[in-house]
């Protein structure tokens, strides 16, 4: 898991929404939905998973998310994004069979149907619905309430549904189109969310059944009420509106966050977010951004644009300059949509504030905690680790942290010169002596990747060159992980899970990584050099020329530029492939 993902996992909100995973090329490889973004997204990066999910996680390089008002909205947004981007790990989600729909057919004698494959049905489609049971329950209820035909093919005589009053029997009767139109309008009203009257009616029936101790009937009515409430929920972006761009913003004392949602064919398919410093002219900057979005950046104009809090005079100016209908919604569904975009803009600023707070907790605050623990002020730390194979290609490496942050430009590498064999204590003495003999800008603290032996060796080296710098050791467990601190000849336990513990662990891992990478490059070069010594006709000058090519992007091509015979080139390439 890279640092970008680690940081974003800490900033996830406890809200519903859709999340998107990106690979190293910036391509969306998976889209998902969640009732709680924090819990769902974090679950991918902890514990064990099946082979497919494990492979997905291994390819995730970045993640983004869009907040919605409900889980149902997140579901529809997920489907829209899948259909737009076709992520490779969503193959099983790209057809409509994954989620249930309700269809009111446009046949001469219409039917109301529950289906998972809308491609086979022609008519008005409602959904998708995350709760299949609720969708089925509502279809059954509507079929009982309204006498639409139930059979797929019209029979030659009436069926039981006609005698139960649940079908107009078009098989034997001519049904006027106006009757069907009236029924379809009522069903459409319910499925578009206007269920208040129906729910009120069933609540009366439920209470009556309960008063009569008919609890089974009361439960049935309660289930109907729940199903009506669930299918009446829909995504704010899933309205049958023209192609629309929705702009919203949120600001605090320091920042202005602007978000743009793009709705095409009634579906929210894309989101863009922008963050600016707050210079005091919030509304003016917001309006300028909208103008630039189309007139300077040349983004395609939709049929209409929704803006937050624009007065009538400025609104007229937008309509004059932009070839689109520009609206500043004051009420209803369009205002809810603008508010949702503003919520996402607010989340951007909230994340930035939390990110800064986390950064402070992990860096400056951690060094302050370390200062309090050891009893002196610490701003700059230098940490050391050694690496070798049975004494061969022995190296040491140093990493630097300033106020809790890596200072990679100050990292140093040391080839061990005087120590023979694997002697960690002697190596530490040599390296510390070389590093601090004539140094001017001393660190506040030296950290040894080890306990008492390494700390004592460092202290002796400093004493021998008349330098005084505090020294701290990282005591490791059997798994080579940080267990405690060693300072002033005492072990100091630190609470696992604390920011200080994670910082010490991170320093240990970083210096170990840096030492290992330097060792490998040194060892490989030494190995390659020794192999070159075995090739006839390769002298000192030619060997140096070949060694300079090791960092070449195309070693074989550049090798051909040197005056070498076929035997020499073949042997060099053999040696090159072993490193």
C-alpha positions in Angstrom: 0.0 0.0 0.0 1.5 3.3 -1.1 1.6 6.6 0.9 -1.1 8.2 -1.2 -3.6 5.4 -0.3 -2.6 5.3 3.4 -3.3 9.0 3.6 -6.6 8.8 1.8 -7.8 5.9 4.0 -7.4 8.1 7.0 -9.6 10.8 5.4 -12.5 8.7 4.3 -15.9 10.0 5.5 -18.6 8.0 7.4 -21.0 8.7 4.5 -22.6 6.7 1.6 -21.1 7.1 -1.8 -19.3 5.5 -4.8 -15.5 4.8 -4.7 -13.2 4.4 -7.7 -9.8 2.6 -7.7 -7.0 3.6 -10.2 -4.0 1.8 -11.4 -0.5 3.3 -11.9 -1.5 4.7 -15.3 -4.5 6.6 -13.8 -7.1 4.2 -15.3 -10.2 3.3 -13.3 -10.0 -0.5 -12.6 -12.9 -0.8 -10.2 -16.0 1.1 -9.1 -17.9 0.2 -6.0 -20.6 1.6 -3.7 -20.9 1.8 0.0 -23.3 2.7 2.8 -20.2 3.8 4.8 -17.3 4.8 2.6 -14.7 4.6 5.5 -15.6 1.0 6.5 -16.1 -0.4 3.0 -12.9 1.0 1.4 -10.7 0.2 4.4 -11.9 -3.4 4.3 -10.0 -3.9 1.0 -6.7 -3.2 2.7 -7.0 -5.3 5.8 -7.3 -9.1 6.3 -7.3 -11.8 3.7 -9.4 -11.9 0.5 -10.1 -14.2 -2.4 -7.7 -14.4 -5.3 -9.6 -11.8 -7.5 -9.8 -9.2 -4.7 -6.1 -9.8 -3.8 -5.1 -9.1 -7.4 -7.3 -6.0 -7.5 -5.7 -4.6 -4.4 -2.2 -5.3 -5.7 -2.9 -3.0 -8.7 -4.5 -0.1 -6.8 -2.3 3.0 -7.0 -4.9 5.6 -6.0 -8.5 6.0 -5.0 -11.2 8.7 -5.3 -14.8 8.8 -4.1 -18.1 10.8 -4.6 -20.4 11.3 -1.6 -24.1 10.7 -2.1 -27.1 11.2 0.1 -28.2 7.6 0.4 -26.9 4.1 -0.4 -29.5 3.9 -3.2 -28.0 7.0 -4.8 -24.5 5.4 -4.5 -25.8 2.3 -6.3 -27.1 4.2 -9.3 -23.9 6.3 -9.4 -21.9 3.1 -9.3 -23.7 1.7 -12.3 -23.4 4.9 -14.3 -19.6 5.0 -13.7 -19.2 1.4 -14.5 -21.0 1.8 -17.9 -18.9 4.9 -18.6 -15.5 3.6 -17.7 -15.9 -0.2 -18.1 -13.4 -1.0 -15.3 -11.7 -4.4 -15.9 -12.5 -5.7 -12.4 -16.2 -4.8 -12.8 -16.8 -7.3 -15.7 -19.5 -9.1 -13.7 -21.3 -5.8 -13.0 -21.4 -4.3 -16.6 -24.7 -5.9 -17.6 -28.1 -5.0 -16.2 -28.7 -8.4 -14.7 -26.8 -7.5 -11.6 -29.5 -5.3 -10.1 -33.3 -5.6 -10.3 -35.6 -3.1 -12.0 -39.3 -2.6 -12.3 -40.8 -2.2 -15.8 -44.1 -0.8 -16.8 -44.4 -2.2 -20.3 -45.7 -0.1 -23.3 -47.7 -3.0 -24.7 -51.3 -2.4 -25.9 -52.4 -4.2 -22.7 -49.5 -3.2 -20.3 -48.0 -5.2 -17.5 -46.0 -4.3 -14.4 -42.9 -6.5 -14.1 -39.9 -7.3 -11.9 -36.8 -8.0 -14.0 -33.0 -8.2 -13.9 -32.6 -7.9 -17.7 -34.2 -4.7 -19.0 -32.9 -5.3 -22.5 -35.6 -7.9 -23.0 -38.4 -5.5 -21.9 -39.8 -2.5 -23.6 -41.5 0.2 -21.6 -40.8 2.6 -18.7 -38.0 1.4 -16.5 -37.6 2.2 -12.8 -34.6 1.4 -10.7 -32.1 -0.2 -10.2 -33.0 -1.3 -6.6 -30.5 -2.5 -4.1 -33.2 -4.4 -2.2 -34.5 -7.1 -4.5 -37.1 -8.3 -2.0 -38.6 -4.8 -1.7 -38.8 -4.4 -5.5 -40.6 -7.8 -5.8 -43.0 -6.9 -2.9 -43.9 -3.6 -4.6 -44.5 -5.3 -8.0 -46.8 -7.8 -6.3 -48.6 -5.0 -4.4 -49.1 -3.0 -7.6 -50.4 -6.1 -9.4 -53.0 -6.5 -6.6 -53.9 -2.8 -6.6 -54.3 -2.3 -10.3 -56.0 -4.7 -12.7 -53.3 -4.9 -15.4 -52.9 -8.2 -17.2 -50.7 -10.8 -15.6 -50.2 -13.4 -18.4 -47.3 -13.1 -20.9 -49.5 -14.2 -23.8 -53.3 -13.4 -23.9 -55.3 -16.6 -23.3 -58.6 -17.4 -25.1 -60.7 -17.0 -22.0 -60.5 -15.1 -18.7 -58.4 -16.4 -15.8 -58.7 -16.4 -12.0 -57.2 -12.9 -11.8 -60.2 -11.5 -13.6 -62.6 -13.1 -11.1 -60.4 -11.7 -8.2 -60.7 -8.2 -9.6 -57.0 -8.0 -10.4 -57.2 -8.0 -14.2 -59.5 -6.3 -16.8 -59.4 -9.4 -18.9 -58.3 -7.9 -22.3 -58.5 -11.5 -23.6 -62.3 -11.2 -23.7 -62.9 -7.5 -23.2 -61.9 -4.4 -25.2 -60.3 -2.0 -22.7 -60.3 1.7 -23.5 -56.8 3.2 -23.7 -57.8 6.0 -21.3 -58.3 3.4 -18.5 -54.8 2.1 -19.0 -53.4 5.6 -19.1 -55.0 6.4 -15.8 -53.6 3.2 -14.2 -50.1 3.9 -15.6 -50.1 7.5 -14.3 -50.9 6.2 -10.8 -48.2 3.5 -10.9 -45.7 6.0 -12.3 -46.5 8.4 -9.5 -45.9 5.7 -6.9 -42.6 4.5 -8.5 -41.4 8.1 -8.8 -41.6 8.4 -5.0 -45.1 9.8 -4.4 -46.0 7.1 -1.9 -47.2 9.2 1.1 -50.9 8.5 0.6 -50.3 4.7 0.1 -48.1 4.5 3.2 -50.6 6.4 5.2 -53.4 3.9 4.1 -51.3 0.9 5.0 -50.4 2.3 8.4 -54.1 2.6 9.2 -54.6 -1.0 8.1 -51.5 -2.1 10.1 -52.8 -0.4 13.3 -56.3 -1.9 12.8 -54.8 -5.4 12.4 -52.7 -4.9 15.5 -55.7 -3.7 17.5 -57.6 -6.9 16.4 -54.6 -9.0 17.5 -54.1 -10.1 13.9 -50.3 -9.7 14.1 -49.5 -11.7 11.0 -51.5 -9.3 8.9 -50.0 -6.3 10.7 -46.5 -7.6 9.9 -47.5 -8.1 6.2 -48.7 -4.4 6.1 -45.5 -3.3 7.9 -43.4 -5.1 5.2 -45.4 -3.4 2.5 -44.8 0.0 4.0 -41.0 -0.7 4.3 -40.9 -1.9 0.7 -42.7 1.2 -0.6 -40.3 3.5 1.3 -37.3 1.7 -0.1 -38.3 1.7 -3.8 -39.4 5.3 -3.5 -35.8 6.4 -2.8 -33.8 7.4 -5.8 -30.6 9.1 -6.7 -30.8 12.8 -7.1 -28.7 12.6 -10.2 -31.0 10.0 -11.7 -33.7 12.4 -12.8 -34.9 12.7 -16.4 -33.3 16.1 -16.9 -31.4 17.5 -19.8 -27.6 17.3 -20.0 -26.5 19.4 -17.1 -23.4 20.6 -15.3 -23.9 21.4 -11.6 -21.5 23.7 -9.9 -21.3 24.1 -6.1 -18.7 25.5 -3.7 -17.8 25.6 -0.1 -15.3 27.9 1.7 -13.6 28.5 5.0 -11.2 31.2 6.1 -8.3 29.7 4.1 -9.7 27.8 1.1 -12.4 27.8 -1.6 -13.4 24.4 -2.9 -15.4 24.1 -6.2 -17.0 20.9 -7.5 -18.6 20.2 -10.8 -21.0 17.2 -11.5 -21.6 16.3 -15.1 -25.1 14.8 -15.8 -25.6 13.2 -19.2 -28.8 11.4 -20.4 -30.2 11.8 -16.9 -27.1 10.1 -15.2 -24.3 11.5 -13.2 -21.2 10.3 -15.1 -18.3 12.4 -13.9 -17.1 14.7 -11.2 -14.3 17.3 -11.1 -13.0 19.1 -8.0 -10.8 22.2 -7.6 -9.2 23.9 -4.6 -8.1 27.5 -4.3 -6.7 29.8 -1.6 -9.4 32.1 -0.2 -8.5 35.7 -1.1 -11.8 37.1 0.2 -13.7 37.3 -3.1 -15.6 34.0 -2.9 -18.6 34.6 -5.1 -16.6 36.6 -7.7 -14.0 33.8 -7.9 -16.7 31.1 -8.2 -18.3 33.0 -11.1 -15.0 33.6 -12.8 -14.2 29.9 -12.5 -17.5 29.0 -14.3 -16.7 31.4 -17.1 -13.2 30.1 -17.5 -14.4 26.5 -17.4 -16.2 27.0 -20.7 -14.8 30.1 -22.4 -11.1 29.5 -21.6 -10.8 25.8 -20.9 -13.2 25.0 -23.7 -15.1 22.3 -21.8 -18.2 21.3 -23.8 -21.4 23.2 -22.9 -24.4 21.2 -21.8 -28.0 22.2 -22.4 -28.3 23.7 -18.9 -26.0 24.7 -16.0 -27.0 24.9 -12.3 -25.1 27.4 -10.1 -25.3 28.1 -6.4 -26.6 31.4 -5.1 -26.3 33.6 -8.2 -28.4 36.9 -8.3 -30.7 37.7 -11.2 -28.3 40.3 -12.8 -25.3 38.0 -12.8 -27.5 35.1 -14.0 -28.5 37.2 -17.0 -24.9 37.8 -17.8 -24.2 34.1 -17.7 -27.1 33.4 -20.1 -25.9 36.1 -22.5 -22.3 34.8 -22.6 -22.9 31.0 -22.5 -24.8 29.1 -25.1 -26.7 27.2 -22.4 -29.6 27.7 -20.0 -28.1 28.9 -16.7 -30.2 28.4 -13.5 -29.7 29.2 -9.8 -32.1 26.8 -8.2 -34.1 28.1 -5.2 -36.1 25.0 -4.3 -37.0 21.4 -5.1 -34.9 18.6 -6.6 -32.5 20.9 -8.5 -31.6 22.7 -5.3 -31.0 19.3 -3.5 -28.6 18.4 -6.4 -26.7 21.7 -5.9 -26.5 21.1 -2.2 -25.1 17.6 -2.8 -22.4 19.1 -5.0 -21.6 21.6 -2.2 -21.4 18.7 0.3 -18.7 17.2 -1.9 -16.9 20.5 -2.1 -17.0 20.8 1.7 -15.6 17.3 2.0 -12.6 18.4 0.0 -11.8 21.1 2.5 -12.6 18.9 5.5 -10.1 16.4 4.1 -7.4 19.0 3.6 -7.8 20.2 7.2 -7.7 16.6 8.5 -4.8 15.8 6.3 -2.8 18.7 7.7 -3.8 17.6 11.3 -2.7 14.0 10.6 0.5 15.3 9.0 1.2 17.4 12.1 0.4 14.4 14.4 2.8 12.2 12.5 5.6 14.6 12.1 6.2 17.7 14.2 3.9 16.5 17.0 5.7 13.1 17.1 9.1 14.8 17.4 7.7 17.0 20.1 6.6 13.9 21.9 10.0 12.4 21.5 11.6 15.6 22.8 9.3 15.4 25.9 10.2 11.8 26.4 14.0 12.2 26.2 14.1 15.6 27.9 15.6 17.8 25.2 14.5 19.6 22.0 14.7 17.6 18.8 14.3 18.9 15.3 16.9 17.0 13.2 17.6 13.3 13.5 20.1 11.1 11.6 19.6 7.3 11.6 22.1 4.6 10.6 22.0 1.0 9.5 24.6 -1.5 8.1 24.3 -4.2 5.4 26.6 -7.0 4.2 26.7 -10.7 3.4 29.2 -12.3 5.7 31.3 -9.2 5.6 31.3 -9.0 1.7 30.4 -5.6 0.1 29.9 -4.1 3.5 28.1 -0.7 3.4 26.3 1.6 5.8 23.5 4.1 5.1 22.2 7.2 6.9 18.7 8.8 6.6 17.7 12.2 7.8 14.4 13.5 9.3 13.7 17.1 10.1 10.7 17.9 12.2 9.4 14.4 11.5 9.7 14.7 7.7 12.2 12.9 5.4 15.0 15.0 4.1 16.1 12.8 1.2 18.5 15.3 -0.2 20.6 14.8 3.0 20.7 11.0 2.9 24.2 9.6 2.8 25.9 6.3 1.8 29.1 4.8 3.2 31.3 2.1 1.8 33.0 0.4 4.7 36.8 0.8 4.3 38.6 -0.5 7.5 36.4 -3.3 8.8 37.1 -6.9 7.7 34.3 -9.4 8.0 30.9 -9.0 9.5 31.4 -6.7 12.5 28.4 -4.5 13.1 29.9 -2.7 16.1 33.2 -1.9 14.3 31.4 -0.8 11.2 29.2 1.6 13.2 32.4 3.0 14.9 34.0 3.7 11.5 31.0 5.2 9.9 30.1 7.5 12.8 33.7 8.7 13.0 33.8 9.5 9.3 30.4 11.3 9.4 30.9 13.5 12.4 34.7 14.2 12.5 34.5 17.6 10.9 30.8 18.2 10.8 29.3 21.7 11.3 25.5 21.2 11.1 25.1 18.5 13.7 21.8 16.7 14.3 20.0 16.9 17.6 19.8 13.1 17.9 21.5 10.1 16.3 19.4 6.9 16.0 21.1 3.5 15.8 19.3 0.5 14.3 20.1 -1.6 17.3 20.4 -1.7 21.0 23.1 -1.3 23.6 26.1 -2.6 21.5 25.4 -0.2 18.6 24.6 2.8 20.9 27.9 2.2 22.9 29.9 2.0 19.7 28.4 5.2 18.4 29.1 7.0 21.7 32.7 5.8 21.8 33.3 7.1 18.2 31.8 10.5 19.1 33.9 10.7 22.3 37.1 9.8 20.4 36.5 12.7 18.0 35.4 15.1 20.7 31.8 15.4 19.6 28.7 15.4 21.8 25.4 14.3 20.2 22.6 12.4 22.0 22.3 8.8 20.8 19.1 6.6 20.8 18.9 2.9 20.0 15.9 1.0 18.4 15.6 -2.3 20.2 14.1 -4.9 17.9 12.1 -8.0 18.5 12.7 -11.5 17.0 11.0 -10.3 13.8 13.4 -7.4 13.4 10.6 -4.9 14.3 11.0 -2.0 16.7 10.1 -3.1 20.3 11.4 -0.3 22.5 13.9 2.6 22.7 17.3 2.5 24.3 18.5 5.7 25.9 20.9 6.5 28.7 21.5 2.8 29.3 17.8 2.1 29.8 15.1 0.5 27.7 12.1 2.8 27.3 8.9 1.1 26.2 6.6 3.0 23.8 3.0 2.3 23.3 2.2 0.3 20.2 -0.2 2.1 17.9 1.0 5.5 19.1 2.2 8.1 16.5 5.6 8.0 18.2 5.8 4.2 17.9 4.9 4.4 14.2 7.5 7.1 13.6 10.3 5.1 15.2 9.1 2.0 13.2 9.0 4.1 10.0 12.6 5.5 10.6 13.9 1.9 11.2 12.2 0.7 8.0 13.4 3.6 5.9 17.1 3.4 7.0 17.0 -0.4 6.5 15.5 0.0 3.0 18.1 2.6 2.1 21.0 0.4 3.4 19.7 -2.7 1.6 19.2 -0.9 -1.7 22.8 0.5 -1.5 24.2 -2.8 -0.5 22.5 -4.6 -3.5 23.8 -2.1 -6.0 27.3 -2.2 -4.5 27.3 -6.0 -4.3 26.1 -6.4 -7.9 28.7 -4.0 -9.1 31.5 -5.8 -7.2 30.2 -9.1 -8.6 30.1 -7.7 -12.1 33.6 -6.2 -11.7 35.0 -9.5 -10.6 33.5 -11.2 -13.6 35.0 -8.6 -15.9 38.4 -9.4 -14.5 38.0 -13.0 -15.8 37.5 -11.9 -19.4 40.6 -11.9 -21.6 41.5 -8.6 -23.2 39.5 -6.4 -20.7 41.9 -4.0 -19.1 41.4 -1.3 -16.5 40.4 1.4 -19.0 37.9 -0.8 -20.8 36.5 -2.1 -17.6 35.7 1.4 -16.3 34.0 2.2 -19.6 31.8 -0.9 -19.3 31.0 -0.1 -15.6 29.8 3.4 -16.6 27.2 1.7 -18.8 25.5 -0.2 -15.9 23.0 2.6 -15.5 22.2 2.7 -19.2 18.6 2.2 -20.3 19.9 -0.1 -23.1 23.1 -1.8 -21.9 23.5 -4.0 -25.0 23.1 -1.2 -27.5 25.6 1.0 -25.7 28.0 -1.9 -25.3 28.1 -2.3 -29.1 29.6 1.2 -29.3 32.8 -0.1 -27.5 35.5 -1.8 -29.6 35.0 -5.4 -28.3 35.2 -8.7 -30.1 32.3 -11.1 -30.2 33.8 -13.3 -27.4 34.2 -10.3 -25.1 30.6 -9.1 -25.7 29.1 -12.5 -25.1 31.0 -13.0 -21.8 30.1 -9.4 -20.7 26.4 -10.0 -21.4 26.6 -13.3 -19.4 28.1 -11.5 -16.5 25.6 -8.6 -16.8 22.6 -11.0 -16.6 23.6 -12.4 -13.2 23.4 -9.1 -11.4 
